[in-house]
């Protein structure tokens, strides 16, 4: 009988097309991609060897018996490898393979190893195939083992798919099921009619279906950089299940919007593509993803690559050199974050947090992923403590006395909110205030502080002890609230409080929002009788037009200016800052402002500021912020 090789020829050509397509699209380097490529190569080799072995088997010749043997051995070796390649491919597509220990992979390969042992012994025992006296190709008594092994692998593939069917969407799950069905059906057809070589061709058609569904790169490639996109990242990370000892390196370009503006979108895209190409080529043990906004991540694709420090050092070294081409070359600042999934980061939510957050590198390009996660957890805790404090009256107001140089008394004080948890202790304002501003709770906190100040001032009759007013901080969020004058008005009425007893402190950053609304609110509050101070002068951009447009009576100089001019411990300082402080005080005095200097912590600083003619002093030299009862006793004793 003559074998029909037409289907094999078609299958071989289709396999070549798939190989060319993968090469042309520069297929990605995940483990599942590699097994798919191995599957296609096995299919092509099986088609090619089946063509030549079938020709020799159809027209046997004593002089070409060795060629007939070679092609038959190659066909059986390559074709028998396909069921195992398919099972391994399915395991890694579904993410199961990432969780299997190496020793179990050896067990999975044992049936195929048995096939190859039998094939190696075939020249001696003719157990797999042999030729009769006429040169006719015949199956030996052990050939059934090949069928059993193949069906065992197919059955295992079916079980894995059914058990993990929820991991993949139908458009990717169905092609796998169809491929296995085609393999089983065509094997049965070929068993019944061994001279119609349809099996390899049908399997190649199934591989085409997988290529244009599961292996289709259009929906997993970032078309700007050419790397895996965020969708592929989420899909692959989701398939890993629990994070187990898998290292990663996040690489972030700082302020991508700046490059779009300065270089142009086209040049910036080319820059990202160049960087992605470099990162992708670094190490075959890591997969590179472009998750957007100039953020890339290299994730360990197997458990053998344990060289993140060496890899990140190499990346940092490369970023010290220019990127781009021609005259458009430039140094690109980068931030690196390292970590271990399963140790530093336990779930996908934390991983996305690390990748999407903007790092505060503070001059160092390397950041620890565990630190970012811990900071996030701390933030969640502080947010909860803020909510509990607002619900259960857990905030308290402390007062820091302010010294008046002219009267020699503490004529005022700054009200400062404090959060002290019974379980977690003192929570710094530098921690909970920014969080409160970001989540909007600062408005409720500010209202609480204003209410407490009015209650305390009136109940303690502070005016009778020389306290002319209390300074209350206004956040930028409060300044943008159109209802703020009404809210404060109701509280003043509640305690029969004179608004002139309150001085409202506003920072320069408050003007970063709606300046018109800010001015409207300040004007309304001024008309009610409030006075105002500009807080933290020297930490911002010192916009003088903003200062002159607002009804400030006091300018509060940040402690950094004083400490640079005169260190509180050594009384030494920078002459440039001394001149700056002297000129600043003199300038504001000449244009009618009173000056208050924060951070006074030594007698030398006090004397120095008195010589400069500063009006008000505030700092630990006089008193730390204290609870209202301590402040009341202090004022009664000192001002008396």
N, C-alpha and C positions, 0 to 999 in steps of 0.2 A: 504493500500500500504506500501511496505517496502522501506526505503531509502537506496540508494547505498552509502556506506561510504568509498569505496575503494579510491576515489580521496582525501577524507579528510585525510585518513591515510597517503597517499603519501605526501600530502601537509604538514601535521604535521611533518613528518620526514625531509622534506626539510627545514622547518622552524628551526628545531633543528640544522640542519647542519649549517645554516646561523648564528645562535646564537653562536654555538661552534666556527665557523670560526672567528667571530668578537672578541670573547673572546681570542682565541688563538693568533690572530694577534694584540691583545691589541689595539683595535680600538681607534682612536683619539677622542678628546673630544670637537669637535666643536658642535655648536647648531644643525646643520644639521645632524651630526652623531647621536646625541641623539634622534632626531625625527625619524631617520631611524631605530634605535634600538627599539624605541617605536612602530613603524610600524610593525616590525618583531615580537615583543612580542605579539602585538594585533593579528597578523595573526596566530601565534602559538596557542594562547588562543582560537581564533575563531575556528581553526581546531580541537583542543582537545574537546572543548565544543560541537561542531557540531557533533562529533563522538558519544559522550555519549547521547546528546539530541536526535539525530536521532535514536539511539538504543531504547531509552525509547519511542520515538514517534511511532516507528514501532511496538513495542510490549508493549503497555500501560498496566499497572497493578495498580489497586487501592492502593495497599500497597506501591508503589514506586512513587506516584504522586508528593511528595515533591522533590524527586531527579529529576524527569522530569522537574519540575518548575525551580530548581536551575540551571540546565544545559542550559535550554532555555534562562533564564535571562542572564547568563554569556555569552552565544553566542551572543545574541542581543547587549549586552553592549560592548563587545570587537569588534564585527564585525562592528557596527555602528561607532566606534571610528576611524576606518581605513581611511575613506575619509578625516576626519579632519587632522589626522596625515600626510596623503599624501600631503594635501595642505600646511601645515606648513613646511613639509620637502622641498617641491618645493620652497617655499618662501625663505628659508634660503640657499638652494643650489644656487639659483639665486642671492642671496645677498639682495633681497627685504626685507626680514624679519628684517635685521639689521637696516632698516630705518623706521620701523613701530612702532608707539608709543604703550605703553602697553595697553592703554584703547581701542585701536582698536583690539587688540588680544581678549579682552573680547567680543567684537561684533562678531568676527569671530567664537568664541566658542558658541555663543547663540543658533544656530540651534541644535547642539549636546546636549546642556543643555536641550532644549525642548524635544529632544528624551528621555533623561534620566528621565525627569519629567513624561512624558507619561508612561515610563516603570515602574516608581515608583507607578503610579496610577493604573496600570493594574490589581493588585489583587482586586481592588474595582470596576472597571468599565469594565474589560475585553476588553478594547479598542484596545490592541495590539495583544494579542493572547488568546485563551481559548481552552478548551477541550469539545467535545460533550459527550453524555451519555456513548459512548463506549470508551472514553479516546482518541479519535482521535484529534491530534493537528490541530488547525485552526487559521487563521489570523483574527484579529478583524477589525472593521471599520476604526480604526485610523492607521492601519499598513502602509497605503499608505503614511503617513507623513514620515515614515522612508525612503521610496524610494525617495520621493521628496527631503529630506534633503541630502541624499547621492548624488543624481544627481546635486543638487546645488553646493555641494563641488567639484564634478568632473568638472562641468562647470567652476567654479572659477579657478580650477587648469589649465584647458585648456586655459582660458583667460590669466592667469599669464604667462604661457609658451609662448604663441604667442606674448604677449607684450614684453617679455624679451628674445626672442629667440636668440638675438645676444650675450647674456652674456656668454652662454656655447657653446663649440664646438659640432658638430654633434654627435660625439661618446658618449657624455654625454646627449645631448638633446634628441636623438632618443629613448634611453631606457625609459625616462619619458613618451614620447608620446606613446610608445608601451605598457607600463604598464597601462596607462589610457584606451587605446583602449581595452586591454584584460579585464579590469574590466567591462567596459560598455557592451562588447559583451557577456561575461559570465553571467552577471546579467540578460541580456535579455533572454539568453538560459535557465537560471534557473527559470525565471518567467514563461516561456512556459512549462518547465518540472521540477517542484519543487522537484521531487524525485531523480534527477541526481545531486548530490552535487559536481558540478565542479568548482563553483565560487572560493572557498578558494584555491584550488589547482592551478588554473590558476593565481591567484594573487601572490601565492608563487613563481611560475615560473617567474613572472614579477619582484619580489623582488630579485630573483637570478640574473636576468639581470642587475638590478641596482647595486647589490653587486659587480659584476665583471667589471663594467664600472665606474659609478660615485664614488662608495665607494672603488674601487680598490686602495690600498695603495702603490702599487709598484712604481708608478710614483710620489708620494708625500712624500715619506719617505726618509730621509737621512740614508742610510744603515750603516753609521759609527756610528752615535749618536742615531739613532732610533727616532729622533724627526721629525716634519714636515720639509721638505726641502724648498729651495728657490722658487722652482716652485709652491709649495702649498701656500707659503707666497704671491707670486705675484697674484696667482689666487684668494685667499681669500680676499686680500686687494683690488684687482680690483673689486670684487663683492660688496664691501661696498659702492661703488659710492663715494659721498662726505664724507670726514672725519668729523664725528660729535661726539665730546666729547667722544673720545675713548682713554684711557690711554695706555702707553707702557713703557716697561723697556728694554733697550738694555744692554746686558751683553757681554763684550768682553775680550777674553783671549789675553794678549799682546804677540806678537811675537811667533805665533804658530810654525813657522819654527824652532825656537830654540828647542822646545820640540821634534820635529821630529828628530832633530840631536842628542840631548842629551839622550832622552829616547828611541828612535826608533819609527818607524811609528806604529807598533802594540800596544805598550804601550800608545802612544799618542792617538790613536783611542779609546782605553779602557778608557782613562782619559776623553775624550770628551763624551763618552757614559755615564759615571758616572755623569758628570756635567749635561748633557741633561736630564737624569733621575731625578735628583734632581730638576731642574728647572720646568720640566713637572709636578711634583707632588706637587708643592708649593701651587697653588691656582686654583680651578676649574673655577674661573672667568677669567683666563688668558690662552691663547693658546701659546705654546712654539714653536718657529721655529728655526732651525739651517740654517742660510743663508750662511754658508761657512766661511772658514779662521778663525775658532774659534769665530765667531760672532753669538750670540744667541739674540733673541728678544721675549719678552713676550708681547702679545697684548691682551688687554681687549676684551673678547668675549661677554660681556653684559654690560649694563649700570649701574649695581648695585655694581660693584667692584670699590671702590674709595680709595684703600689703597696702592698706589704705594710706598709711602714713607715707610710705615711699611714693605712692601714686599722687597724693595731694601735694607733697613737696615738689614733684615734677610739674604739676599743674601750676603751682605758685611761681616756680622758676620760669615757666613759659610765659606767664602773664607779665613778667618783668620786661619782656620784649614786645615791640610794637605788633599790632594786628592790622590787617587791611593790606591794600596793595597800592603801589605807586606813591603819589604824593598824599594819599589819604591815610597813610599809616599813623597809628596813634597807640599810646599805652592805654589799656582798658583796666580800670580798677576792678578787682574781683574779691568776693568774699567766699571762703571755703568753710563748709560745715561737715564734720565727720560724726559717725555714730554707728551703732550696731542694732539692727532690728532684732527684737526678742530680748534685748538687755536694756539699752538706753530708751528704746521706743517699742511699746508693746502693742499698739493698735494703729489702724490706718488714720484715725482722726489726729493722733499725735504726729504721725509722719507728715500728713498734709500741712499741719501747723508749722513744722520745722521748715518745710520746703517753701511755703507761701509767705512766711513772715519776713519782715525786713530786719536784718541783723544789725545790732549796735556793735560794730567791730572795735570801735575806739582805737583806731590805728593798727589793729592786728587783723590780718585777713583770715585767721583761722578761728572758727567758733565750734563749740562743743554742742552736739545735738541734744544730749541729755540735759544740759543747762537750759536750753530753750523750752524743752518740755516741762522741766521743773518750774520755770518762770510762769508758764501757762497755767500749770496746776495751782501755783501760788496766787495768780491773778483770780482764778475761779474761786479760791478760798476767800480772798479779800472781798470779792464781789458779794459772796454769801454773807460775810461778816458785816458789810455795809448795809445790806438789806435787813439783817437781823437787828442792827443797831438802830435803824430808822423805825422799825416796827416796835422795838422794845425800849426806846429811849436810851440807847446804849452809847450815844455820843455825849461828850462833855466839853465844856468850854474852859480853857485856861487863859490866864491873863499875864502878859509881860509888861511890867511898868516901863514908862518912857520918861526920861529925865529932861527937865526943862532947865537949860543953863542959866537963863536970866533970873528965874524965880528961885532956883535952887531946890525945887520940889519935883515930885512925880506928878505932873499935871495931867497925864493921860496914860493909856495902856492899849496894847493891841490884843484883840480877842482872837484866840487860836483854837481851832477845833481839834479834839483828841479822840482817838478810838482805842479803847483798851478792852481786849477780850478776856473773859475769865479763863478761857482755854488756851488761847494763843498769846496772851500778854499784849504788850504795847505794839500797835501797828503804826508805823511812821506816816505822818502826813505826806511825806514825799512819795509814799507808795499808794495810799488810798485816795489822795486828792486827784492825781492824774487819771486814775481808774474811774473815779466818780465823774470827772469831766467828760470822759469818753462815753460812759453809759448813761449820762444825763442825770444821775443821782445828785450831782453837785447842787442843783437848784433846791432840792429838799433839804440838803445839809445846810446850805446858806440861809434858808428860811429859818431853820432850827437855831442856828447861831445868832441871827438877828433877834429872834424872839428871846433867847436866853440872855443876851446882852441887855436888852431893854428891861427884862424882869429884874435882873441882878442890879442894874444901875439904880432903878427906882426903889427896890426893896431895901438896898443897902444905903440909900441916900448918899451916893458917892460924891455928889457935888459938894456936900458939906465937909468932905475930907480933902478938898482941893483937886479932885479929879474932874477936869473940865469936860472931857469927852472920852469915848472909847473908839478905837479904830477897828473897823470891820472890813474884812476883805471881800471884794466882789469878784466872782469868777467871770470869765468871758461868756460862759453860758448864761449866767444871770443877767449880764449886761445886754444880751440879745432878747431878753424876755420883755415883751411890751406890757405885761401886767405887773412888772416889778414895782413901779411906784404905788400901785393900788395895794399890792401885798404888804409893802412896808408901811403904807398909810394905815392899814387895818391893825397892824401890830403896834404902831405908835399909839393909836387910839385905845387899844386894849390896855396899855399900861400908863396912859396919860403921859407919854414921854415926849420931851421937846426934841425935835430932829437935830437941833444944833448940838446936842450932846453926842451925836454920832458923826464920825469922820469916815467916809467910805474910801477904801484903798482900791485903786485900779491899776493893773499892770499895762505896760506898753502893748503886750500881745493881745489885749482885749480889742484893739482896733483892727485886728486882722480879719474880722468878719464884716458885718454890715456896719460901716462907719456912721452912716446916716441914722440908723436905728440907735446906735450907741449914744450919739449926740442928743437925740431926742429924749432918751431915758435920763441921761445925765442932767439935761436942762430941766426936765420935770422934777427930778430929785433935788436939784439946786433950788428951784422955786419953792419946794416944800420946806427948805431950811437946812438941808444937809451940806456939809463941807467935804472936800475931796483931797486925796493925796495920790501922787504918782508913785507906785511901788516898784522896787527893784530897779531903780535907775542904774544903768551901767551894765546890765545883762542883756539888753536888747539892742536895737538899732538907733535908739535915741532920736526919734522923729520930732524935731522941735516944732514943726507946724502942728502936730498932734497935741503937744504939750500946751501950746499957746491957745489952741482952739478949745481946750477943756478948762473948767474952772478949778484948777488945782491951786491949793494954798500951800501945800507942803510937798517937797521932793524928797523921797526916801532913797538914799544912796545905798546900793548893795554892799554887803560886808566885804566882798572880794576886792573892792577898791581900797578900803581901809587896810585890809590884811596885807595887800601887796605894798602899801605905803609904809605900814608899820606892823610887823609880826607881833601877835599878842604875847608870845613866849620870849622872844629875844629883843623886841623893840627895834629890830633892824628892818630895813625896807629898801625898796627900789626908788631911787631918786626921781625917776620918771613918773612913778605913781604918786609920789609925794606932791610933785608939781601939778599933776592932773587933779588930785584931790583938792589942793589949795585953790587952783584956778576955777574948779567946778563950784566950790562953795562960794567963792567971790562972785562968780558970774550970776548964780541964782540969787544971791543977796542983792546985787545991783539991779536986777530986774523984778525984785519984789517978792521972791519966794522965800519961805522958810525951809531950812534943810534939816533933815533927820538922817543920822548915820547909824546903820545897823551893824551888829557884830562887835560892839565895844566889850572887850574882855580883860583889859588891864588898865591900871591907873595911868600908865604912860600914854596909852591911846586916848584916855579921857582928857588929860592935860593938853595933849597935842591938838585934839579937836577943839578944845576951849580956846586955844591960841588962834586957831583958824577962824573962830567966830561962828562955829556951827550952833544951831538953835536947840536941837533935840538929840538925845543919845539913847540908844537902845541896845542891850546886850547882856551877856552873862555877868559882866562886872557888877551890874546893878542887881539883876535877878533873872533867873530862868523863868519860863512860863510856868505859872503855878495855878492850882485850883482856886476857885473864887473865895473860899473861906480863908485860905492862906494869903491870897492877895489882899483881902479886906483887912486882915490883921496887920499885914505889912504896911499898908497905906496909913492906917490909923496910927501906927507907931512912928513911921518915918516922917510923914507929912506934918504930924503934930509938932 
